[in-house]
């Protein structure tokens, strides 16, 4: 079956790495900065659950794109021979949307009415101008040669995030970029309102550690998945010290340190980046530790130097936008062939709470095994709070 998804601009490489963890027999047909067209044997229900997709669609019909109105008229004829049973219709009502080259658009009134009549004949539904109903989208992209007619898959409603917060979709992508394993100890030392911790709680983990100096302030806004779950450990500690976390006892860190733009840092930004890198190097497993760090793009050079000095190998760097602001994502791991930073010299000697698997023997994630397996089918909202 063919699917089309939309995601935050600039995250295409992160999405390409993440999709294969969720769907089976995955083959990309088209991808650009904010959208992907792919084939998969997975069900519409599974694709609808992709946590990093802003919108997900099943493609019902397509035709070579020329003039939009002319191509849409060809689709009207094809829809009469299209099987609409490939997706779950939620209501008896529907509406037709037109999204061409990245924005909502319009077609000639006769073309729209033709599309609506074709959908009504195939589904027995009626046109609804507003309200909750099934949406059918006519979609065209600048570099995509076809015009597509798609059914939008149902998406779980989430509360609107606060201004400037990391989106639900990006939070999920960054957690997946850390290659999560079911026996991981996960840490976000700048927990805030818990976006990364909650995204990680959607997947199997041995323990999830949330830490923030302002835990007392954030606690009342944290969702129950974090405050009442036996796997979650809540700390109110300085991320540069983390006294309750043993050396080398953490498998993965996904975090978004303060950008120094709207908050006062305790030390100058370059020194702060070095202190963050050294603190993370101390707590991460010296062999299997994995890191994903989001920072303001203007501070990326400071973090790059600091992370490499602290003994991290940076496997990938992604330039993204966070609510329109330039940002950089570093994906890395502990580098065993480099001398550790002074702060992290005791990591291999004093590690406690180590996993049962011997160092260096962690079973790698199988990209062919969907991470959705074993997750709750009742995926409670990631968005009852703002980061």
C-alpha positions as CSV (number, residue, x, y, z in Angstrom):
1,X,0.0,0.0,0.0
2,X,1.2,3.5,-0.7
3,X,1.3,6.2,2.0
4,X,2.2,9.9,2.2
5,X,3.3,11.6,5.4
6,X,4.1,15.2,6.4
7,X,6.6,16.1,9.1
8,X,8.4,19.2,10.5
9,X,10.6,21.0,7.9
10,X,14.2,20.1,7.9
11,X,13.8,16.7,9.6
12,X,13.8,14.5,6.5
13,X,17.0,12.5,7.4
14,X,15.7,11.8,10.9
15,X,12.4,10.6,9.5
16,X,14.1,8.3,7.0
17,X,15.9,6.6,9.9
18,X,12.8,6.4,12.0
19,X,10.1,5.1,9.6
20,X,11.8,1.7,9.1
21,X,11.4,1.1,12.9
22,X,7.6,1.3,12.6
23,X,6.5,-0.1,9.3
24,X,7.3,-3.3,7.4
25,X,8.6,-3.7,3.8
26,X,9.4,0.0,3.6
27,X,10.3,1.5,0.3
28,X,10.7,5.3,-0.3
29,X,9.1,6.5,-3.6
30,X,9.7,10.3,-3.0
31,X,11.0,12.5,-0.2
32,X,11.6,16.2,0.3
33,X,12.3,18.5,3.2
34,X,8.9,18.0,4.9
35,X,7.1,15.0,3.2
36,X,7.6,11.4,2.2
37,X,5.8,9.0,-0.2
38,X,6.5,5.4,0.5
39,X,5.2,1.9,0.0
40,X,4.7,-0.5,2.9
41,X,2.9,-3.7,3.8
42,X,1.9,-2.3,7.1
43,X,-1.7,-1.5,7.9
44,X,-3.3,1.9,7.9
45,X,-3.7,1.7,11.7
46,X,0.0,1.3,12.1
47,X,0.9,4.1,9.8
48,X,-1.6,6.3,11.6
49,X,0.3,5.8,14.8
50,X,3.6,7.2,13.5
51,X,4.4,9.7,16.4
52,X,6.6,11.9,14.3
53,X,4.1,12.5,11.4
54,X,2.1,15.7,11.4
55,X,-0.3,14.1,8.9
56,X,-0.5,10.6,7.4
57,X,-2.4,9.6,4.3
58,X,-3.2,6.5,2.3
59,X,-2.9,7.2,-1.4
60,X,-6.1,6.1,-3.2
61,X,-5.3,7.3,-6.7
62,X,-2.8,9.4,-8.6
63,X,-2.3,10.8,-12.1
64,X,0.6,12.6,-13.9
65,X,0.5,16.3,-12.8
66,X,0.1,19.0,-15.4
67,X,-2.5,21.7,-14.9
68,X,-4.0,21.0,-11.5
69,X,-7.6,21.3,-12.6
70,X,-7.1,19.1,-15.6
71,X,-5.2,16.5,-13.6
72,X,-7.9,16.6,-10.9
73,X,-10.6,15.9,-13.5
74,X,-8.7,12.8,-14.5
75,X,-8.7,11.7,-10.9
76,X,-12.5,12.1,-10.8
77,X,-12.7,9.4,-13.5
78,X,-10.3,7.1,-11.6
79,X,-12.1,7.5,-8.3
80,X,-15.1,5.7,-9.8
81,X,-12.9,2.6,-10.1
82,X,-11.0,3.0,-6.8
83,X,-11.5,0.7,-3.8
84,X,-12.2,3.0,-0.8
85,X,-12.2,0.1,1.7
86,X,-8.4,0.4,2.3
87,X,-8.9,2.9,5.2
88,X,-11.2,3.2,8.2
89,X,-14.0,5.8,7.6
90,X,-14.7,7.4,10.9
91,X,-17.9,9.3,10.1
92,X,-20.6,9.5,7.4
93,X,-19.5,13.0,6.5
94,X,-16.4,14.0,4.6
95,X,-14.7,17.1,3.1
96,X,-12.2,17.5,0.3
97,X,-9.1,19.6,0.9
98,X,-6.6,20.8,-1.8
99,X,-2.9,21.0,-0.7
100,X,-0.5,22.0,-3.6
101,X,3.2,22.8,-3.3
102,X,3.2,23.1,0.5
103,X,0.0,25.2,1.0
104,X,-3.7,25.0,0.9
105,X,-5.0,25.8,-2.6
106,X,-8.2,25.8,-4.6
107,X,-9.5,24.2,-7.7
108,X,-12.3,25.2,-10.1
109,X,-15.8,24.8,-8.5
110,X,-16.8,22.2,-11.1
111,X,-13.6,20.2,-10.3
112,X,-14.3,20.2,-6.6
113,X,-17.9,19.2,-7.0
114,X,-16.8,16.4,-9.3
115,X,-14.4,15.1,-6.7
116,X,-17.1,15.3,-4.0
117,X,-19.7,13.4,-6.1
118,X,-17.1,10.7,-6.8
119,X,-16.3,10.3,-3.1
120,X,-20.0,10.3,-2.1
121,X,-20.8,7.6,-4.7
122,X,-17.9,5.4,-3.4
123,X,-18.5,5.9,0.3
124,X,-22.2,6.8,0.7
125,X,-21.0,9.8,2.7
126,X,-22.2,13.4,2.5
127,X,-20.2,16.6,2.2
128,X,-19.7,18.5,5.5
129,X,-18.2,22.0,5.4
130,X,-16.9,21.9,9.0
131,X,-16.7,19.7,12.1
132,X,-15.1,16.3,12.7
133,X,-15.4,14.2,9.6
134,X,-13.3,12.2,7.2
135,X,-10.9,14.3,5.1
136,X,-9.8,13.5,1.5
137,X,-6.8,15.6,0.2
138,X,-5.8,16.4,-3.3
139,X,-2.0,16.7,-2.9
140,X,0.7,17.9,-5.2
141,X,4.4,18.6,-4.4
142,X,6.9,20.7,-6.4
143,X,9.2,17.9,-7.3
144,X,6.6,15.1,-7.4
145,X,5.4,14.3,-10.9
146,X,2.0,12.9,-9.8
147,X,-1.0,14.6,-8.3
148,X,-2.5,12.3,-5.6
149,X,-5.9,11.8,-4.1
150,X,-5.5,10.6,-0.5
151,X,-7.5,9.8,2.6
152,X,-6.2,11.3,5.7
153,X,-5.6,8.8,8.5
154,X,-7.0,9.5,12.0
155,X,-4.5,11.2,14.3
156,X,-4.7,11.3,18.1
157,X,-5.6,14.8,19.3
158,X,-3.0,16.5,21.4
159,X,-3.0,19.6,23.5
160,X,-1.4,22.7,21.9
161,X,2.2,23.2,23.1
162,X,3.4,26.4,24.6
163,X,5.1,29.0,22.4
164,X,8.7,28.0,21.6
165,X,8.3,24.4,22.8
166,X,9.7,21.4,20.9
167,X,6.9,19.8,19.0
168,X,5.5,16.3,19.7
169,X,6.7,15.1,16.4
170,X,10.3,16.3,16.8
171,X,10.4,14.9,20.4
172,X,9.5,11.5,19.0
173,X,12.1,11.7,16.2
174,X,14.9,12.6,18.6
175,X,14.1,9.8,20.9
176,X,14.1,7.3,18.0
177,X,17.4,8.8,16.8
178,X,19.0,7.4,20.0
179,X,18.2,3.9,18.8
180,X,16.1,2.9,21.9
181,X,16.4,-0.6,23.3
182,X,13.9,-2.3,25.6
183,X,16.5,-2.6,28.5
184,X,17.7,1.0,28.3
185,X,18.2,3.4,31.2
186,X,17.1,6.7,29.6
187,X,18.0,10.2,30.9
188,X,16.9,13.7,30.1
189,X,18.8,16.0,32.6
190,X,17.0,19.1,31.3
191,X,13.6,17.6,31.7
192,X,11.4,20.7,31.7
193,X,7.8,19.6,31.1
194,X,8.9,16.1,30.2
195,X,8.5,16.0,26.4
196,X,11.5,13.6,25.8
197,X,10.8,11.5,28.8
198,X,7.2,11.0,27.8
199,X,8.1,10.2,24.2
200,X,10.5,7.6,25.6
201,X,7.8,6.2,27.8
202,X,5.9,5.3,24.7
203,X,8.5,2.6,24.1
204,X,9.8,-0.3,26.3
205,X,12.6,0.8,28.6
206,X,14.1,-0.5,31.9
207,X,14.1,3.0,33.5
208,X,13.4,6.5,32.5
209,X,15.1,9.3,34.5
210,X,13.7,12.8,34.3
211,X,15.7,15.5,36.1
212,X,15.2,19.3,36.3
213,X,16.1,21.8,39.0
214,X,12.6,23.2,38.7
215,X,10.9,19.8,39.3
216,X,8.7,21.3,42.0
217,X,7.3,23.8,39.5
218,X,6.9,21.3,36.6
219,X,5.5,18.4,38.7
220,X,1.9,19.6,38.8
221,X,1.9,19.8,34.9
222,X,3.6,16.4,34.3
223,X,1.3,13.8,32.9
224,X,0.4,10.6,34.9
225,X,2.6,8.6,32.6
226,X,5.6,10.2,34.3
227,X,4.4,10.8,37.8
228,X,2.9,7.4,38.5
229,X,4.8,5.0,36.3
230,X,7.0,2.6,38.2
231,X,9.7,2.9,35.5
232,X,10.0,6.7,35.8
233,X,12.4,8.3,38.3
234,X,12.0,12.0,39.0
235,X,15.0,14.0,40.1
236,X,15.5,17.7,41.0
237,X,19.2,18.0,40.3
238,X,21.7,20.2,38.6
239,X,22.4,18.7,35.1
240,X,26.0,19.6,35.5
241,X,26.4,17.5,38.6
242,X,23.7,14.8,38.7
243,X,24.8,13.4,42.1
244,X,22.2,10.7,42.2
245,X,23.3,9.1,38.9
246,X,26.2,6.7,39.0
247,X,29.1,6.8,36.6
248,X,28.4,4.9,33.4
249,X,24.9,3.8,34.5
250,X,22.9,5.5,31.6
251,X,22.4,4.0,28.2
252,X,20.8,6.9,26.3
253,X,20.5,10.6,26.8
254,X,18.1,12.8,24.7
255,X,18.1,16.4,25.9
256,X,17.6,20.0,25.0
257,X,19.9,22.2,27.2
258,X,19.0,25.9,27.7
259,X,19.8,28.0,24.6
260,X,21.0,31.0,26.6
261,X,18.6,33.3,24.7
262,X,15.7,33.7,27.1
263,X,17.3,32.4,30.3
264,X,20.4,33.2,32.3
265,X,23.1,30.6,32.3
266,X,25.3,30.1,35.4
267,X,28.5,30.4,33.3
268,X,29.4,31.7,29.8
269,X,27.9,29.6,27.0
270,X,31.1,27.9,25.8
271,X,31.9,26.9,29.4
272,X,28.3,25.7,29.9
273,X,28.5,23.5,26.8
274,X,31.8,22.0,28.0
275,X,30.2,21.3,31.5
276,X,27.2,19.7,29.9
277,X,29.3,17.5,27.7
278,X,31.5,16.4,30.6
279,X,28.5,15.6,32.8
280,X,26.9,13.5,30.1
281,X,30.2,11.7,29.4
282,X,30.4,10.7,33.1
283,X,26.9,9.2,33.4
284,X,26.8,7.5,30.0
285,X,27.9,3.9,29.5
286,X,31.5,4.2,28.2
287,X,30.9,1.4,25.6
288,X,27.2,1.5,24.6
289,X,26.2,5.0,25.7
290,X,24.2,7.0,23.0
291,X,23.4,10.7,22.9
292,X,21.0,13.0,21.1
293,X,21.4,16.7,21.9
294,X,19.4,19.6,20.5
295,X,20.9,23.1,20.7
296,X,20.6,26.5,19.1
297,X,22.5,26.6,15.8
298,X,24.5,29.6,16.9
299,X,25.9,27.4,19.7
300,X,26.5,24.3,17.6
301,X,30.3,24.8,17.2
302,X,30.7,25.1,21.0
303,X,28.8,21.8,21.6
304,X,30.6,20.0,18.7
305,X,34.0,20.9,20.2
306,X,32.8,20.1,23.8
307,X,31.3,16.7,22.9
308,X,34.3,15.6,20.9
309,X,36.7,16.7,23.7
310,X,34.6,14.7,26.2
311,X,35.0,11.5,24.2
312,X,31.9,11.4,22.0
313,X,31.9,10.3,18.4
314,X,29.3,12.3,16.5
315,X,27.6,10.0,14.0
316,X,25.3,12.5,12.5
317,X,24.4,16.2,12.6
318,X,21.1,17.6,11.5
319,X,20.1,21.2,11.0
320,X,16.5,21.7,11.8
321,X,14.0,24.4,12.6
322,X,12.3,24.6,16.0
323,X,9.3,26.8,15.7
324,X,11.1,28.7,13.0
325,X,14.4,29.1,15.0
326,X,17.5,27.5,13.5
327,X,18.7,24.6,15.6
328,X,21.2,21.7,15.4
329,X,20.8,18.1,16.5
330,X,23.9,16.0,17.3
331,X,23.6,12.2,17.3
332,X,26.5,10.5,18.8
333,X,27.9,7.7,21.0
334,X,30.7,7.2,23.5
335,X,34.0,6.8,21.6
336,X,36.0,3.9,23.1
337,X,39.2,4.7,21.2
338,X,39.6,8.1,22.7
339,X,40.9,9.2,26.1
340,X,37.9,10.2,28.2
341,X,37.5,13.7,29.6
342,X,38.9,14.4,33.1
343,X,35.4,14.4,34.6
344,X,34.6,11.0,33.1
345,X,37.8,9.1,33.9
346,X,36.1,6.9,36.6
347,X,33.1,6.0,34.4
348,X,34.3,2.4,33.6
349,X,35.5,1.8,37.1
350,X,32.6,2.8,39.3
351,X,29.6,2.1,37.2
352,X,26.6,0.8,39.2
353,X,23.2,-0.5,38.3
354,X,24.8,-2.0,35.1
355,X,22.5,-4.0,32.8
356,X,22.8,-7.7,32.8
357,X,24.4,-7.7,29.4
358,X,28.1,-7.6,29.5
359,X,29.8,-4.4,28.1
360,X,30.1,-4.5,24.4
361,X,27.5,-7.3,24.1
362,X,24.3,-5.2,23.8
363,X,22.1,-6.7,21.2
364,X,21.7,-4.2,18.4
365,X,18.3,-3.1,17.3
366,X,16.9,-4.9,14.3
367,X,15.6,-2.3,11.9
368,X,13.2,-4.8,10.5
369,X,11.4,-5.2,13.9
370,X,8.8,-2.4,14.4
371,X,9.2,-0.6,17.7
372,X,5.5,-0.3,17.9
373,X,5.4,-4.0,18.8
374,X,4.7,-4.3,22.5
375,X,3.4,-0.7,22.8
376,X,0.0,0.1,24.3
377,X,-2.7,0.2,21.6
378,X,-4.3,3.0,23.6
379,X,-1.5,5.6,23.0
380,X,-2.3,8.3,25.4
381,X,-1.6,11.8,24.4
382,X,2.0,13.1,24.4
383,X,0.5,16.6,24.6
384,X,-1.2,17.2,27.9
385,X,1.6,19.6,28.8
386,X,4.1,21.9,27.1
387,X,7.8,21.6,27.3
